[in-house]
Amino acid sequence: MKYNTIIIGGGTAGLFFSAITPTNKKTLLIDHNTKLGVKLLMSGNGQCNITHSGSIKDFINKYGNNGKYIRKILYKHSNINLVNYIKSLGIPLSTKENGKVFPASMDSRQIVNSLIAHAKSNGVDFQLGRKVISITNINNQQQDLQINTKHINQYEKINNTNLSTENTNYEIKLNNGDTYLCENLVIACGGLSYPKTGSDGSIVEVLNQNFTLKWKKQTPALCPVFVDNYNFSDLSGISINNVILSIKKKNNDKITYLSKEDSLLFTHKNLSGPLILNSSRHIDAGDTILINFLPSINRENFTSKIKLSIQKEKISLSSYLSRNYKLPKRFIVSLLKEISLENAKLPEINSKQLKTLIEKLFSWSFTCTSKAGFNQAMVTAGGLDISQINLSTMESNSYKNLFFIGEILDIDGDTGGYNIQFAYSSAMASIDKIYS
């Protein structure tokens, strides 16, 4: 059976494409899951943080080093466009104080069900629970056959020439034996995060059978980080706002990354929260993580002030820190216990102890032992090298009418709706090209 467009992958990007694709265009969506939009259902803890309300200009820095390359499609298919589209589906939205945008119902099922319903109303066909086992560029296959069959008779040559009908570029074979042809092929298979949802990366192996493509190593991103000598289990659930971190790569004394202020969360086993999640794409095992718990306080001013208090006051160090700095009481107790000052009073602190305290507050050093795996990673860093595609249209530079959208690309965003935004923007860019 032949289709105008076939989409492989029924996740966020694939659903957006299917729901927005023009009606009366023969379109097929294939997914090896039996359910569509599984990761979208999970997003925002089931509440579906679809995007952020900030200026689209500020989005560029939310996608790591590659953000600048997707500026054009983010501007053209912006957060405002996405919000207006969701509203056009009849879904009221709610914007939180932190700028995150959710359906007013705070229920991701409303988004997923609506996208599926609109895809069906557009006439999209579905093949679910079916695995793609091969993808062939028919035009290239036809050329190979003509080169290698000079010895066969004219009748056979004619048959081989007719393997590809007009405007047919790709052949997709499924594990149940079905074969489909299409003019446009859209790959929207996601990455490796949450593999139980179907994101197993198997499409890469399938593509590599017949296509020459460059891939960046896929690693977990938006994930917690494990550090050595973790002594914060008793702080599990405690969050500290307005913290920054910097990174020194293994065997390198230079700072290679400096975060913006964000919230740090202590869990029973590791460091997490937006500060860690958004920085995790830059962190590898063996790296040194330096955390500044008081980035808005000048280090020299802090030193001068506490030295003066040591001379004049007799209160405990714990009380002094609690009174003057916005740090959780339990964290202060844990910090002081770490440096054996939990019972110290200000006059008892010597210069060596003060130096240690200041180091802990302004540049507490941890060594990353590992990052949480794909089972806990919200998104995948790495994927198809973006040099392989036209980032205005999402079309392959080497293969006509072959498109890549969403998380399969080497584009990963921060928490806050940025990954769903990119799924939408990239889907729209490909739709513009295919149906222009």
Salt bridges, closest charged atoms under 4 A:
ASP107 OD2 - ARG109 NH2 2.88
ASP200 OD2 - LYS131 NZ 3.30
ASP284 OD2 - LYS249 NZ 2.82
ASP287 OD2 - LYS249 NZ 2.54
GLU313 OE1 - ARG323 NH2 3.09
GLU359 OE2 - ARG299 NH2 2.33
ASP385 OD2 - LYS216 NZ 3.95
GLU395 OE1 - LYS433 NZ 3.87
GLU407 OE1 - LYS39 NZ 2.91
ASP412 OD2 - ARG281 NE 2.72
ASP414 OD1 - ARG281 NH2 3.04
ASP432 OD2 - LYS76 NZ 3.34
ASP432 OD2 - HIS77 NE2 3.07
